[in-house]
Amino acid sequence: MFNIPSVKLGIIAVSRDCFPIALSTSRRRAIVNAYGEGLYECPITVENEKDALAAIEDVKNAGCNALVVFLGNFGPETPETLLCEKFNGPVMYIAAAEGDGDLINGRGDAYCGMLNCSYNLGMRHLTAYIPEYPVGTADECAAMIRDFPPIARAIIGVKNLKIITFGPRPQDFFACNAPIKGLYELGIEVEENSELDLLVSYKEHADDPRIQAVCEDMAAELGVTGNKYPALLPRMAQFELTLLDWAENHKGARQYVCFADKCWPAFPQQFGFEPCYVNSRLAAHGIPVACEVDIYGALSEYIGACVTGDAVTLLDINNSVPKYLYDEDIAGKFDYQLTDTFMGFHCGNTPACKMCADRAVKYQLIQHRLLEPAGSEPDFTRGTLEGDIAASPITFYRLQCDSEGVLRSYIAEGEVLPVATRSFGGIGVFAIPEMGRFYRHVLIQKRYPHHGAVAFDHCGKALFEVFKYLGVADIAHNQPKGCLYPTENPMA
């Protein structure tokens, strides 16, 4: 994964000058010892504004790009919030619990100080990450801090991201159309290009001397059984190099890139293959390539890659699981109702590392029906990576801008079941508790598109904090049984 940030954490302790500074200093040191490697300890304990500026300079010189502000006692309200204002990166606030000294000279009142700290952050319109219960012992604070790097990684990535698109969003696929206003509000840069720009660049990469090495890497990844069209590899390798070079040459002032590309109907006819397998390979390296110019799908994927440090994918929330399949392979074996299950599908963009061993490069059946003569052997519709998605814990989620330009999101944890799909494409049987109700009262009710991002881990806790940090007010999730959605009919 070479397209996501590396996080270096620093910790700064603050102290209100009418409290013993030793409380904050010794408690900070105890947290650093409990945390272990990877947490830079700023030696300056901040009591005033000049201390705050000096401390920020110190952590910047140490290479820190994410900051923990620790209230070892009540804390100085202006200097502690100045740290958030002046530090160019994500900031976390935590506070010390009592118990490591007497309650006369050893009482710090950070429990109280945390309230005024949050009040002052609000007064200054500053955003910071504050854990669910931010007051703890050294060991408890160290555990809270360990939750911060995935969140910080996503925030840093989003703030330094450029989304590159190719082609207008497809007609009759309005679900992939959304105002890009929300992207600029998040600080993301957008570069929109035509498919012709991409085709010209692709042709310029003909006979690129690097193609052979990429072909060999593809062949090694696919294995003998997965490499059904060896002669197709040079075309796909040429395209992979085209996208990688475009990313490098068009980053501009940004550090990270993802793509949202138009992949049908003109693409396969003009390029001579489907781009899905190449898209899967880039996603495996932390450069998501969203299908059908789904800009918010690309952003969602990228956030998931930052949070997990692992490959992600983008799938259609596609079709219901037939009852016969449920009865044969799920009922009595897994604790899910039929309506908790569905199939997540896309043509072939899921990374090979997240699929079953029999995955292979095949052809896009739907496009073959549409674009090539009936009964003919597939030609330019080849290039999808198909097979069942491997069993895994998953988080299904999306960040979206609605038609009014308002950012909203959803998160639902579940799993891919070890159940054969008996279908085509990159596809899996997904199970999410109370999915039927979530489908109706979040996905339909709030008018989400059919594309959802998939992270192959339970990372809803971190995603929730990322969306909250980014200012997303509406973060929906699947409600447990007995807890009604606002639009759910209690008499049904």
C-alpha positions in Angstrom: 0.0 0.0 0.0 2.0 3.0 -1.3 -0.7 5.6 -1.7 -1.7 6.1 1.9 -0.1 8.3 4.6 2.3 7.1 7.3 1.3 8.5 10.7 3.8 9.7 13.3 2.2 10.5 16.6 3.3 13.0 19.1 2.0 13.8 22.5 2.0 17.2 24.3 1.0 17.5 27.9 -0.7 20.7 29.1 -0.9 22.1 32.7 -2.9 24.9 34.2 -0.4 27.0 36.1 -2.3 26.8 39.4 -1.9 23.0 39.4 1.5 21.2 39.9 3.1 20.9 36.5 4.7 17.6 37.7 1.2 16.0 37.5 1.1 16.5 33.7 4.7 15.7 33.1 4.8 12.5 35.1 1.4 11.4 33.8 2.5 12.0 30.2 5.7 10.0 30.7 3.6 7.1 32.1 1.4 7.1 29.0 4.5 7.1 26.7 5.9 4.1 28.6 2.5 2.3 28.5 2.2 3.0 24.7 5.6 1.7 23.7 7.3 2.4 20.4 5.8 5.0 18.0 4.7 7.8 20.2 7.0 10.9 20.3 7.1 12.6 23.7 7.3 16.4 23.5 9.5 17.5 26.4 7.6 20.8 26.7 4.7 20.8 29.1 2.4 23.6 28.0 1.3 26.2 30.5 0.9 29.3 28.3 0.7 30.4 24.7 4.4 30.7 24.2 4.8 27.2 25.5 2.2 26.1 23.0 4.0 27.6 20.0 7.3 26.1 21.2 5.7 22.7 21.6 4.2 22.7 18.2 7.6 23.6 16.7 9.1 20.7 18.6 6.7 18.1 17.4 6.9 19.4 13.8 10.7 19.1 13.9 10.3 15.6 15.1 8.2 14.8 12.0 4.9 14.3 13.8 1.8 14.7 11.5 -0.8 13.7 14.2 -1.0 15.0 17.7 -2.3 13.9 21.1 -3.0 16.7 23.6 -3.0 15.3 27.1 -4.6 17.1 30.0 -2.6 15.9 32.9 -4.5 18.3 35.1 -7.2 20.8 34.5 -5.3 22.4 31.7 -4.9 25.9 30.3 -7.9 26.6 28.1 -6.4 29.0 25.6 -3.0 27.3 25.1 -4.5 23.8 24.9 -6.9 24.8 22.1 -4.2 26.9 20.4 -2.4 23.6 19.9 -5.3 22.3 17.7 -5.5 25.6 15.8 -1.8 25.9 15.0 -1.0 22.2 14.4 -1.5 21.3 10.7 -2.9 17.8 11.2 -5.4 15.7 13.1 -5.5 16.3 16.9 -6.8 14.1 19.7 -7.6 15.1 23.2 -7.5 12.9 26.3 -7.4 13.5 30.1 -5.9 12.0 33.2 -7.9 10.0 35.7 -7.1 10.3 39.3 -5.6 7.5 41.3 -1.8 8.0 41.0 -1.5 10.4 44.0 -3.4 11.8 47.0 -6.5 13.9 46.5 -5.0 17.1 47.9 -1.7 17.8 46.3 -2.0 15.0 43.7 -5.5 15.8 42.4 -5.5 17.1 38.8 -9.2 17.7 38.0 -8.6 16.8 34.3 -12.1 15.3 34.3 -13.4 18.9 34.8 -10.8 20.4 32.5 -12.0 18.2 29.6 -15.4 19.9 29.7 -13.9 23.4 29.3 -11.5 22.2 26.7 -14.3 20.9 24.5 -16.2 24.2 25.2 -13.2 26.2 24.0 -12.7 24.0 20.9 -16.3 24.8 20.0 -15.9 28.5 20.6 -13.0 28.5 18.2 -14.8 26.3 15.6 -12.0 23.7 15.9 -12.4 20.0 15.2 -10.6 17.3 17.2 -11.0 13.6 18.0 -12.2 13.0 21.5 -12.8 9.3 22.4 -16.1 8.0 23.8 -14.8 8.2 27.3 -11.6 10.4 27.2 -10.5 10.2 30.8 -8.2 7.3 31.9 -5.2 5.9 33.6 -1.9 5.6 31.7 -2.8 2.2 30.3 -6.3 3.3 29.4 -5.0 6.5 27.7 -2.4 4.4 25.8 -5.3 2.1 24.6 -7.3 5.2 23.4 -4.3 6.5 21.5 -3.9 3.2 19.7 -7.3 3.8 18.2 -6.1 7.2 16.7 -3.6 6.3 13.9 -6.2 4.7 11.5 -8.4 7.8 12.0 -5.5 10.2 11.6 -4.3 8.3 8.5 -7.7 8.8 6.8 -7.9 12.5 7.8 -4.4 13.2 6.5 -5.2 11.2 3.3 -8.4 13.0 2.6 -6.9 16.5 3.1 -4.1 15.7 0.7 -6.2 13.8 -1.9 -6.8 14.4 -5.6 -9.6 12.4 -7.3 -9.0 12.0 -11.0 -11.9 11.2 -13.2 -12.2 10.0 -16.8 -15.4 10.5 -18.8 -18.8 11.8 -17.9 -20.9 9.7 -15.6 -23.0 7.3 -17.6 -26.5 8.1 -18.8 -29.2 6.2 -16.9 -26.7 5.7 -14.0 -27.7 8.8 -12.1 -26.9 7.0 -8.9 -23.3 7.7 -9.7 -24.0 11.4 -10.2 -23.6 13.6 -7.2 -22.6 17.3 -6.7 -18.8 17.6 -6.2 -19.4 20.6 -3.9 -19.0 18.2 -0.9 -15.5 17.2 -2.1 -14.2 20.8 -2.1 -15.7 21.2 1.4 -13.6 18.3 2.5 -10.5 19.9 1.0 -10.2 17.4 -1.8 -9.0 18.4 -5.3 -10.8 17.1 -8.4 -9.4 16.7 -11.9 -11.9 15.8 -14.5 -10.8 14.4 -17.9 -12.4 12.9 -21.0 -12.1 9.3 -22.0 -10.2 10.6 -25.1 -7.5 12.0 -22.9 -7.1 8.5 -21.4 -7.1 6.8 -24.8 -4.4 9.1 -26.1 -2.2 8.4 -23.1 -2.8 4.7 -23.4 -1.7 4.7 -27.0 1.4 6.6 -26.1 2.3 3.7 -23.7 2.4 1.2 -26.6 5.7 -0.7 -26.5 6.6 0.7 -23.1 9.6 -1.3 -21.9 8.0 -1.9 -18.5 5.0 -3.8 -19.9 6.8 -7.2 -19.8 7.6 -6.9 -16.1 3.9 -6.0 -15.3 2.8 -9.0 -17.4 5.0 -11.3 -15.4 3.6 -9.9 -12.1 0.0 -10.3 -13.4 0.8 -13.9 -14.4 2.3 -14.7 -11.0 -0.7 -13.2 -9.2 -3.3 -15.1 -11.4 -1.5 -18.4 -11.5 -2.0 -21.0 -14.2 -5.7 -21.5 -13.6 -6.5 -17.8 -13.2 -4.7 -16.6 -16.3 -7.2 -17.7 -18.9 -6.2 -15.1 -21.5 -2.4 -14.8 -21.5 -2.4 -12.8 -24.7 -4.6 -10.2 -23.1 -2.0 -9.4 -20.4 0.1 -6.9 -22.4 -3.0 -4.7 -23.1 -3.9 -4.7 -19.5 -0.3 -4.0 -18.4 -0.1 -1.1 -20.8 -3.3 0.3 -19.2 -2.0 -0.2 -15.7 1.2 1.8 -16.5 -1.0 4.5 -18.1 -2.9 5.0 -14.9 0.1 4.9 -12.7 2.0 7.4 -14.8 -1.1 9.6 -15.0 -1.4 9.6 -11.2 2.3 10.5 -10.7 2.2 13.2 -13.4 -1.0 14.8 -12.3 -0.8 14.8 -8.5 0.2 18.4 -8.6 0.2 19.8 -5.1 -1.4 16.7 -3.6 0.3 13.6 -2.2 -2.4 11.0 -2.8 -4.6 10.0 -5.8 -7.5 7.8 -6.6 -9.5 7.4 -9.8 -13.2 7.3 -10.9 -13.3 6.1 -14.5 -16.0 5.5 -17.1 -15.7 1.8 -18.0 -18.6 1.3 -20.4 -19.9 1.2 -23.1 -17.2 2.8 -25.2 -14.2 1.7 -23.1 -13.9 -2.0 -24.1 -14.5 -1.3 -27.8 -11.8 1.4 -28.0 -9.2 -0.1 -25.6 -9.8 -3.7 -26.5 -10.5 -5.1 -23.0 -12.4 -4.4 -19.8 -10.5 -2.4 -17.2 -11.7 -4.4 -14.1 -8.7 -6.5 -13.4 -6.3 -3.5 -13.6 -8.6 -1.6 -11.3 -8.4 -4.5 -8.8 -4.6 -4.4 -8.9 -4.4 -0.7 -8.2 -6.9 -1.0 -5.4 -4.7 -3.6 -3.8 -1.9 -1.0 -3.7 -4.0 1.7 -2.1 -5.1 3.5 -5.4 -8.8 2.8 -5.7 -10.3 3.0 -9.2 -14.1 3.4 -8.9 -16.3 2.0 -11.6 -18.7 4.2 -13.6 -17.1 7.5 -12.6 -18.4 7.0 -9.0 -16.5 9.9 -7.4 -17.9 9.4 -3.9 -17.4 5.6 -4.3 -13.7 6.3 -5.0 -13.5 8.6 -2.0 -15.2 6.0 0.2 -12.8 3.3 -0.9 -9.8 5.5 -0.3 -11.0 6.3 3.3 -11.4 2.6 3.9 -7.9 1.8 2.6 -6.4 4.5 4.9 -8.3 3.2 8.0 -7.5 -0.5 7.4 -4.2 -0.2 5.6 -5.5 -3.0 3.4 -7.2 -3.5 0.0 -10.8 -2.5 -0.4 -13.4 -2.8 -3.1 -16.6 -1.2 -4.5 -19.6 -3.3 -5.0 -23.2 -3.1 -6.1 -25.7 -3.9 -3.3 -26.9 -6.2 -6.0 -29.4 -9.0 -5.6 -31.3 -10.9 -3.0 -30.2 -14.4 -2.0 -32.6 -17.0 -3.4 -34.5 -18.8 -0.7 -33.4 -22.2 -2.0 -29.8 -21.1 -1.6 -30.5 -19.7 1.9 -32.3 -22.9 2.9 -29.4 -25.1 1.6 -26.4 -23.2 2.8 -27.3 -20.6 5.4 -30.4 -21.6 7.5 -29.3 -23.5 10.6 -25.6 -22.9 10.0 -25.4 -19.1 10.5 -27.5 -16.9 12.7 -29.1 -14.8 10.0 -32.5 -14.4 8.6 -33.0 -14.4 4.8 -33.5 -10.7 4.8 -30.2 -10.2 6.6 -28.4 -11.5 3.5 -27.8 -10.1 0.0 -25.2 -10.5 -2.8 -22.5 -7.9 -3.3 -21.4 -7.9 -6.9 -19.3 -6.0 -9.5 -18.0 -7.0 -12.8 -14.5 -7.8 -11.6 -12.7 -5.1 -9.7 -12.2 -6.8 -6.3 -8.5 -7.4 -5.6 -7.4 -11.0 -6.0 -6.2 -11.2 -2.4 -9.8 -10.9 -1.3 -11.2 -13.6 -3.5 -11.4 -17.4 -3.4 -8.5 -19.4 -4.9 -10.4 -20.2 -8.1 -10.8 -16.5 -9.2 -9.7 -15.9 -12.8 -9.7 -13.3 -15.5 -12.9 -13.8 -17.5 -15.2 -11.7 -19.6 -18.0 -9.4 -18.7 -21.2 -11.3 -19.5 -23.5 -8.3 -19.6 -21.3 -6.3 -21.9 -20.7 -9.3 -24.1 -24.5 -9.6 -24.6 -24.7 -5.9 -25.3 -21.7 -5.2 -27.4 -20.6 -8.4 -29.2 -22.4 -10.6 -31.7 -24.7 -13.2 -30.2 -23.0 -16.6 -29.9 -19.5 -15.1 -30.5 -16.4 -15.8 -28.5 -15.7 -12.9 -26.1 -13.1 -10.5 -27.4 -12.9 -6.9 -26.1 -15.3 -7.7 -23.2 -12.5 -9.8 -21.6 -10.6 -8.4 -18.6 -12.8 -8.9 -15.5 -11.5 -10.7 -12.4 -14.3 -13.1 -11.5 -15.0 -15.6 -8.8 -16.5 -15.7 -5.3 -15.3 -13.2 -2.7 -13.6 -15.0 0.2 -15.2 -15.3 3.6 -14.2 -12.4 5.8 -15.5 -9.9 8.3 -16.5 -6.8 6.4 -17.7 -3.2 6.8 -20.1 -2.0 4.2 -20.1 1.8 4.1 -20.3 5.0 2.0 -19.7 8.7 2.2 -22.1 10.5 -0.2 -23.2 14.0 -1.2 -26.9 14.2 -1.6 -28.8 16.2 -4.2 -28.8 19.2 -1.9 -25.1 19.2 -1.5 -25.1 17.7 2.0 -22.6 15.1 3.0 -24.0 12.0 4.7 -22.8 8.5 5.3 -23.7 5.0 6.5 -21.7 2.2 8.1 -22.8 -1.5 8.7 -20.6 -4.3 9.9 -21.1 -7.9 8.8 -19.4 -10.7 7.0 -19.0 -12.5 3.7 -20.3 -16.0 4.2 -18.4 -19.1 3.1 -21.3 -19.9 0.7 -20.9 -20.5 -3.1 -22.8 -17.9 -5.1 -23.5 -20.0 -8.2 -23.2 -16.7 -10.2 -20.8 -14.6 -12.3 -18.6 -11.6 -11.7 -16.8 -10.7 -8.6 -19.5 -11.6 -6.1 -20.1 -12.8 -2.6 -22.9 -13.7 -0.2 -23.0 -10.9 2.4 -24.7 -11.0 5.8 -25.4 -7.9 7.9 -27.6 -8.1 11.0 -31.0 -6.5 10.4 -30.0 -5.7 6.8 -33.6 -5.8 5.5 -34.6 -2.9 7.8 -31.3 -1.1 7.1 -32.0 -1.5 3.4 -35.4 0.1 3.7 -34.9 2.8 6.3 -31.4 3.9 5.4 -30.4 3.0 1.9 -33.8 3.6 0.3 -35.2 6.2 2.7 -32.1 8.4 2.5 -31.7 7.8 -1.2 -28.2 6.2 -1.3 -26.9 4.8 -4.6 -26.4 1.1 -5.3 -22.6 1.3 -4.9 -21.1 0.6 -1.5 -17.5 0.5 -0.4 -16.3 -2.7 1.3 -13.5 -2.9 3.9 -12.4 -6.4 4.8 -12.5 -5.9 8.5 -14.8 -4.6 11.2 -13.7 -1.0 11.2 -17.0 0.8 11.8 -15.7 2.4 15.0 -12.8 4.1 13.2 -15.0 5.0 10.2 -17.6 6.6 12.4 -14.9 8.8 14.0 -13.4 9.7 10.6 -16.8 10.8 9.3 -17.5 12.7 12.4 -14.1 14.5 12.2 -14.8 15.4 8.6 -18.0 17.1 9.8 -20.6 14.6 8.5 -23.6 15.1 10.7 -25.7 12.1 9.4 -23.9 8.9 10.0 -26.4 6.1 9.7 -25.9 2.5 10.9 -28.0 -0.7 11.1 -30.3 -0.5 14.1 -30.6 -3.6 16.3 -33.9 -5.5 16.5 -36.3 -3.6 18.6 -34.7 -0.2 18.0 -36.8 1.6 15.4 -35.7 3.9 12.7 -37.5 7.3 12.6 -39.4 6.2 9.5 -40.1 2.7 10.6 -43.8 1.8 11.1 -44.2 0.5 14.6 -47.4 -1.2 13.7 -45.9 -3.2 10.8 
